[in-house]
Amino acid sequence: MDELKKFDWYYITPNTYVIEPIECDGKAYSRVYDKFDTFCIKRKPLKLLDETLKKLGSSYKAATDFSKMFLGKGKHKVPIVLSYDQPYVFLPILSPSSSKNIWIAQHAIINIQKYEDSTMIILKNDVEFKLPIHYTAFCTQYVCATMLLKYALKQREAIHRELGFLKN
């Protein structure tokens, strides 16, 4: 942990691949794996997500409401959509309120493998990451995240069509 760079603030971007909770000096932090590096942020993962969503003009509640609108209100581990120029999706491994929950960027995964009673993912930057979740449960989460992304893209396309129609 000492060799990791520490930052007081950070906003999730498309370069963010994994957000993992860690403890440092008795405090809850996030270890962020991004496209280029790994570092520590002095925030819990859920707080980091919420602050990023607020910076984008939304909130964690709005993001979960959007997901539940598509995936079903009964779902409790819903992936969430963040959107800069293009939407992208983060999926939780456990309950989002769990202090052990890890958030994974759906777009960062290039391979998913069964590993004993857990799951190994390989990220675009060739980092292998062992997740404390059964393979089939993770695959289900991944499929939900992929379907949610398609839905978000279709919603965005419909809005752009309507805006184009209004211009004429």
N, C-alpha and C positions, 0 to 999 in steps of 0.2 A: 504494500500500500504506500509506503514511503516514496517509492520511485515514481508513482503516478503524479502527474501534474494536477494541481487542485485549482479550481476556479469557483468564485462566489456566485456567478450567474452563467446561464447558458440557455439558448433557445434551440429546440429540436428543429432540425432541417432534414432535407432528403439525404444528407450525408450521415445522419444518425442511424445506426443499425441496431443496437441493443442498448437498453437501459436496465441496469441491474442494481438492486439495492445492496448496499454494503454498510458496515459500521466502521467508524473511525473515531477514535477518542471518545467512545460512548455515544456518538451521535449518528443519526441515520443520514447517509449520503447516497449518491448515485454514481455507479461506475458506468461511464458512457463509452461504448465501442462505436467509433464512427469509421468512415471510409478510410481515414488516414492515420488515426491514432486512438489511444485509449487514455482516458483521463477521469478525474473525480470532480463531481459537482456537489457543492454543499447544499443539496436539496434532496428530498425523498423523490423517487420516480414519479409518483402521482402528482406531487406538487410541481415538478418540472413540466409534466404534460399540461397541467392546468394553466400554468404561467405562459407556456407557449401558445396554447389555444386562445388565451386572453389577448396576447400580443397580436394574434391573427383575427381578432374581433369576434371570438366565440368563447366557449367555456367547456369544461369537461362534461357538465350536465347536458349542454346542448349537443355535444358530440355523441354521448351515450343515447340521448333521446333519438337522434337521427339513426343510429345503428339499430336500436330497438324497433323503430318504425319499420325498418326493412326486415330484420332478422326475427322479430317477435318480442313482445313485451316480457315474456317469461324468461328470456335469456339473461343470465347474470354475468357472464364473462365475455362481454361484447368487445369486438375490436372497435377502434375509433379512427375516424378520418381526420387527417390534418391536410390543409390545403394552402399551398403557395401558388405557383403557376399551375401546377397539376396536383390533384389529390393523391395522397398516399395513406397507407393504413398501418397502424400499430396494433398488434394483438397481444393480449395478456396471457400469461401462462397459468396463473392462478387467479383467484378473485382479485380485482384491481385494488381493493382496500387492504389486501394482505401485505404485511411488511416484507414478505419474501417474494412478492410478485415481480416477474421479469417481463419487460415489454420488448417485443421483437418487431422490427420493420418488415412487413410482408415483402416489399420489393428488394430487400437485401439478401434474401435466402436464395441460394442456387441449388441446394440439395438438402434432403431430409432423409435421415437413416435411423432405423431402429437400432438402439444400443442397450442391450440387456433389458432392464425394465424402465428405460428412459428413452430420450430422443437426442440424436446428434444432428445439429444443423451446420451447414457450411455456408458461410457468407460470401458475398461477392469479392471481398478482399482476402479470401482464402482462410479466414479465421474459422476454426472449428469450435463449436460451442455446445457443450453438453447441457441439456435442459432437464430439470426434475419433473418431467411429465411423460406419461405413457405415449408411445408412438401414435396409436390410433386417436387418442384424445387430441394430440397436437395436430395431426392431419385434419381432424374435424375443425379445429380452430383456424387452421390455415385456409381451408376451403371457405369457411364463413368470411374470413378477411378478404379473400379473392372475390367472392360474390359481392361483398359490400363495396369493394373498389369499383367493380363493374357498374353497380347501381349508382354510386357517386358520380362516375364519369357520364352515365346516361342522364342523370339529373342536371349536371353541368351543361351537357350538350343541349338539353331541352331549354334551359334558361338562355343559352346563347342563341338558339333558333328564335325564341320569343323576342329577344332583344333585337335580333336582325329584322324580324317582322315589324317591330315597332319603328325602326328607322325608315322603312319604306313609306 
